[in-house]
Amino acid sequence: MTWIFLAIGSHFFWAIENVITKYAVDKRVKNPYIFLILFTLLEGVVFLAIPFAHFVIPSWPLILLLGAGGLFYFFGGFPYIKAMQIEEVTRVNILWGLIPVISLFLGYFVGDKVSWQELLALAILITGTVLASIHLGEGKFKFSKAFWLMLITCIFFSGYGVIMRYLLQHLPFFTVFVGNIFFNFLPSLLILVFYKKWRSDMKQVICSLDYKFCLTLLVLVVAVLGGVLMNQLALALQQASLVFAMEGFQTFFVFSIAIFFTIFFPRILKEKFDLKNLILKLVALMFMVVGIVVLNIKW
């Protein structure tokens, strides 16, 4: 059961990241991709721990696989950060429920087995995801603008999860953790080196930093690294489709945080909670929770 608590813990940290990211791309940084690169570079603080932890140099095939997983994670962030800019954080967050479904099929190629119970649970999770992506209007509905962006993100993150699961069976945990951060850090750095426009935008963002936003970035980096750390610890113990099936808890955390800020600090974050769409989100959340229960009960 340890992996369940680790998975839920990772989603708590990522819920904090979701809310901070939404605030940043709405209020502080015009170019969402610059913000993504900024906090990815800040994650490089992890490299300072290399001399004090058990780190080994993997074989070349495992390095290439580690690079692929890291790049999946990095490039999956681009459609995600854009989705955050154009859609409500609660609706974007529920769309993470696509990951366990995609991971289930990708996991087949690395030997993960699927039971009828898991298929039932994931079908329920898909239903919740579809409900969450619908906007109810005056006599009509439409899919969330972020749906297709998040579909791309979830495909990338599913690939990341399955690869990390495999690597964690063959390498020390800290090697995989640092390797993943490195293959996020490197492309971020290369983009700034070779793309003058983004380098100029980054300078403007850095020059506009105040102490409050610096503290916000510090919390963000801790939340991201905490989420990745606990997620990979969970992946070391259980297959990716089951670990990511805990997404429903992240939905709950984000939903609660968003309501709190909307009521008490609307200048920081304000979500639209009209009655019809609020009920729809609650129904979608119920499906996610039921899916998780079905996934974990003993028959």
C-alpha positions as CSV (number, residue, x, y, z in Angstrom):
1,M,0.0,0.0,0.0
2,T,3.0,2.3,0.3
3,W,2.9,3.2,-3.4
4,I,-0.7,4.5,-3.0
5,F,0.4,7.0,-0.4
6,L,3.4,8.0,-2.4
7,A,1.2,8.5,-5.5
8,I,-1.3,10.5,-3.6
9,G,1.5,12.6,-2.1
10,S,2.9,13.3,-5.6
11,H,-0.5,14.6,-6.7
12,F,-0.8,16.9,-3.7
13,F,2.5,18.5,-4.7
14,W,1.5,18.7,-8.4
15,A,-1.9,20.2,-7.4
16,I,0.1,23.1,-5.8
17,E,2.2,23.4,-9.0
18,N,-1.0,23.5,-11.1
19,V,-2.4,26.4,-9.1
20,I,0.8,28.4,-9.1
21,T,1.3,27.8,-12.8
22,K,-2.2,29.1,-13.6
23,Y,-1.5,32.2,-11.5
24,A,1.8,32.8,-13.2
25,V,0.7,32.4,-16.8
26,D,-2.4,34.5,-16.2
27,K,-0.9,37.3,-14.1
28,R,2.8,37.4,-14.4
29,V,4.3,35.9,-17.6
30,K,2.9,36.6,-21.0
31,N,4.8,33.8,-22.8
32,P,3.8,30.6,-21.0
33,Y,6.7,28.7,-22.6
34,I,9.2,31.0,-21.0
35,F,7.7,30.3,-17.6
36,L,8.0,26.6,-18.3
37,I,11.7,26.9,-19.2
38,L,12.4,29.2,-16.2
39,F,11.2,26.8,-13.5
40,T,12.7,23.8,-15.4
41,L,16.1,25.5,-15.2
42,L,15.6,26.2,-11.5
43,E,15.1,22.4,-11.0
44,G,18.8,22.1,-11.7
45,V,19.4,22.8,-8.0
46,V,19.1,19.0,-7.7
47,F,22.5,18.6,-9.3
48,L,24.1,20.0,-6.1
49,A,23.1,16.7,-4.3
50,I,25.1,14.4,-6.7
51,P,28.3,14.3,-4.6
52,F,26.2,13.3,-1.5
53,A,24.0,10.5,-2.9
54,H,24.3,7.2,-4.7
55,F,24.7,8.1,-8.3
56,V,26.0,5.7,-11.0
57,I,26.7,6.2,-14.7
58,P,24.2,4.0,-16.7
59,S,25.1,2.0,-19.8
60,W,24.5,3.7,-23.1
61,P,21.2,1.9,-23.9
62,L,19.9,3.0,-20.5
63,I,21.2,6.5,-21.0
64,L,19.3,6.7,-24.3
65,L,16.2,5.4,-22.6
66,L,16.6,7.9,-19.7
67,G,17.0,10.6,-22.3
68,A,13.8,9.6,-24.1
69,G,11.9,9.6,-20.8
70,G,13.2,13.0,-19.8
71,L,12.4,14.5,-23.2
72,F,8.9,13.0,-23.1
73,Y,8.4,14.8,-19.8
74,F,9.9,18.1,-21.0
75,F,8.1,18.4,-24.3
76,G,4.8,17.2,-22.7
77,G,5.0,20.4,-20.7
78,F,4.5,22.7,-23.7
79,P,0.9,21.8,-24.6
80,Y,0.2,21.6,-20.8
81,I,1.4,25.1,-20.1
82,K,-0.6,26.5,-23.1
83,A,-3.7,24.6,-21.8
84,M,-3.2,26.3,-18.4
85,Q,-3.2,29.7,-20.1
86,I,-6.5,29.2,-22.0
87,E,-8.5,27.1,-19.7
88,E,-9.6,26.9,-16.0
89,V,-7.1,25.1,-13.8
90,T,-9.8,22.7,-12.4
91,R,-10.8,21.6,-15.9
92,V,-7.3,21.2,-17.1
93,N,-6.4,19.2,-14.0
94,I,-9.2,16.7,-14.4
95,L,-8.0,16.0,-18.0
96,W,-4.9,14.4,-16.4
97,G,-7.2,11.4,-16.0
98,L,-6.2,10.4,-19.5
99,I,-2.8,9.3,-18.4
100,P,-3.6,6.0,-16.7
101,V,-5.6,5.0,-19.7
102,I,-2.8,5.6,-22.1
103,S,-0.2,4.2,-19.7
104,L,-2.2,1.0,-19.5
105,F,-1.7,0.3,-23.2
106,L,1.9,1.5,-23.4
107,G,2.7,-0.6,-20.3
108,Y,1.8,-3.7,-22.4
109,F,5.1,-3.3,-24.3
110,V,7.2,-3.5,-21.0
111,G,5.3,-6.5,-19.6
112,D,2.6,-4.8,-17.5
113,K,-0.4,-7.1,-17.1
114,V,-4.0,-5.9,-17.2
115,S,-6.9,-7.4,-15.2
116,W,-10.6,-7.0,-15.8
117,Q,-10.8,-4.9,-12.6
118,E,-8.3,-2.4,-14.0
119,L,-10.1,-2.2,-17.3
120,L,-13.4,-1.5,-15.5
121,A,-11.7,1.2,-13.3
122,L,-10.1,2.9,-16.3
123,A,-13.4,2.9,-18.2
124,I,-14.9,4.8,-15.3
125,L,-12.0,7.2,-15.3
126,I,-12.4,7.8,-19.0
127,T,-16.1,8.7,-18.4
128,G,-15.1,11.2,-15.7
129,T,-12.5,12.7,-18.0
130,V,-15.1,13.2,-20.8
131,L,-17.6,14.8,-18.5
132,A,-14.9,17.1,-17.1
133,S,-14.0,18.3,-20.6
134,I,-17.5,19.5,-21.4
135,H,-18.7,23.1,-21.0
136,L,-22.4,23.6,-20.4
137,G,-23.9,26.7,-21.9
138,E,-27.3,28.1,-22.9
139,G,-28.9,25.0,-24.4
140,K,-25.6,23.7,-25.8
141,F,-22.3,22.2,-24.7
142,K,-18.8,22.2,-26.2
143,F,-15.5,20.4,-25.4
144,S,-12.9,22.2,-23.4
145,K,-10.4,24.2,-25.5
146,A,-7.7,22.4,-23.6
147,F,-8.8,18.9,-24.4
148,W,-6.6,18.2,-27.4
149,L,-3.6,20.0,-25.9
150,M,-4.0,17.8,-22.8
151,L,-4.4,14.7,-24.9
152,I,-1.0,15.4,-26.4
153,T,0.5,16.1,-23.0
154,C,-0.9,12.9,-21.5
155,I,0.5,10.8,-24.4
156,F,4.0,12.3,-23.6
157,F,3.6,11.9,-19.8
158,S,2.4,8.3,-20.2
159,G,5.5,7.5,-22.2
160,Y,7.6,9.1,-19.5
161,G,5.8,7.1,-16.8
162,V,6.3,3.7,-18.5
163,I,9.9,4.4,-19.3
164,M,10.6,5.6,-15.7
165,R,8.9,2.4,-14.4
166,Y,11.2,0.3,-16.5
167,L,14.4,2.2,-15.6
168,L,13.6,2.1,-11.9
169,Q,13.8,-1.7,-12.1
170,H,17.3,-1.5,-13.5
171,L,19.0,1.6,-12.0
172,P,19.3,3.2,-8.5
173,F,16.5,5.5,-7.7
174,F,18.7,8.7,-7.4
175,T,20.3,8.0,-10.8
176,V,16.9,7.9,-12.5
177,F,15.7,11.0,-10.6
178,V,18.7,13.1,-11.5
179,G,18.9,11.8,-15.0
180,N,15.3,12.9,-15.6
181,I,16.0,16.4,-14.3
182,F,19.1,16.6,-16.5
183,F,17.2,15.7,-19.7
184,N,14.7,18.5,-18.8
185,F,17.4,21.0,-17.9
186,L,19.5,20.4,-21.1
187,P,16.8,21.2,-23.8
188,S,15.7,24.2,-21.8
189,L,19.2,25.6,-21.8
190,L,19.7,24.8,-25.5
191,I,16.5,26.6,-26.4
192,L,17.8,29.8,-24.7
193,V,21.2,29.4,-26.4
194,F,19.8,29.1,-29.9
195,Y,16.5,31.0,-29.8
196,K,17.3,34.7,-29.4
197,K,13.7,35.8,-29.0
198,W,13.0,33.5,-26.1
199,R,16.4,34.5,-24.5
200,S,15.3,38.1,-24.7
201,D,11.9,37.3,-23.2
202,M,13.6,35.4,-20.4
203,K,15.7,38.4,-19.5
204,Q,12.6,40.6,-19.3
205,V,10.9,38.1,-17.0
206,I,14.0,37.9,-14.7
207,C,14.3,41.7,-14.6
208,S,10.7,42.0,-13.6
209,L,11.0,39.5,-10.6
210,D,10.1,40.9,-7.2
211,Y,10.6,39.1,-3.9
212,K,7.0,37.8,-3.7
213,F,7.2,36.2,-7.1
214,C,10.7,34.8,-6.2
215,L,9.1,33.1,-3.2
216,T,6.3,31.8,-5.4
217,L,8.9,30.3,-7.8
218,L,10.7,28.7,-4.8
219,V,7.4,27.1,-3.7
220,L,6.8,26.0,-7.3
221,V,10.2,24.3,-7.6
222,V,9.8,22.5,-4.3
223,A,6.3,21.3,-5.4
224,V,7.5,20.1,-8.8
225,L,10.5,18.3,-7.4
226,G,8.5,16.9,-4.5
227,G,5.9,15.6,-7.0
228,V,8.5,14.0,-9.3
229,L,10.3,12.5,-6.4
230,M,7.2,10.8,-4.8
231,N,5.9,9.8,-8.3
232,Q,9.1,8.0,-9.2
233,L,9.3,6.3,-5.8
234,A,5.7,5.0,-6.5
235,L,6.7,3.9,-10.0
236,A,9.6,1.9,-8.5
237,L,6.9,-0.1,-6.6
238,Q,4.0,-0.3,-9.1
239,Q,3.2,-0.1,-12.8
240,A,2.5,3.3,-14.3
241,S,-1.1,2.9,-15.2
242,L,-2.0,2.2,-11.5
243,V,0.2,4.9,-10.1
244,F,-1.3,7.5,-12.4
245,A,-4.8,6.2,-11.7
246,M,-4.5,8.3,-8.5
247,E,-5.0,11.4,-10.6
248,G,-8.5,11.7,-9.0
249,F,-6.9,12.9,-5.8
250,Q,-5.0,15.7,-7.6
251,T,-8.4,16.7,-9.1
252,F,-9.8,17.0,-5.6
253,F,-6.8,18.9,-4.3
254,V,-6.9,21.4,-7.2
255,F,-10.6,21.8,-7.0
256,S,-10.4,22.6,-3.2
257,I,-7.6,25.1,-3.6
258,A,-9.3,26.8,-6.6
259,I,-12.5,27.3,-4.6
260,F,-10.6,28.7,-1.7
261,F,-8.8,31.3,-3.8
262,T,-11.9,32.1,-5.8
263,I,-13.8,32.9,-2.6
264,F,-11.1,34.6,-0.5
265,F,-8.4,35.8,-3.0
266,P,-10.1,36.2,-6.4
267,R,-7.4,38.6,-7.6
268,I,-4.9,35.7,-7.4
269,L,-7.1,33.0,-9.0
270,K,-10.7,33.1,-10.0
271,E,-12.6,30.2,-11.5
272,K,-16.1,30.2,-13.0
273,F,-18.4,28.2,-10.7
274,D,-21.8,28.6,-12.1
275,L,-24.2,26.0,-10.8
276,K,-24.5,23.8,-13.9
277,N,-20.8,23.5,-14.6
278,L,-20.1,23.2,-10.8
279,I,-22.4,20.2,-10.7
280,L,-20.8,18.7,-13.8
281,K,-17.3,19.0,-12.3
282,L,-18.6,17.4,-9.1
283,V,-20.1,14.5,-11.1
284,A,-16.8,14.1,-13.0
285,L,-14.9,14.1,-9.8
286,M,-17.2,11.4,-8.4
287,F,-16.5,9.2,-11.4
288,M,-12.8,9.7,-10.9
289,V,-13.1,8.7,-7.2
290,V,-15.2,5.7,-8.0
291,G,-12.7,4.6,-10.6
292,I,-9.9,4.7,-8.0
293,V,-12.0,2.7,-5.5
294,V,-12.8,0.0,-8.1
295,L,-9.1,-0.1,-9.0
296,N,-8.0,-0.7,-5.4
297,I,-10.7,-2.8,-3.7
298,K,-10.2,-6.6,-3.3
299,W,-12.7,-8.8,-5.1
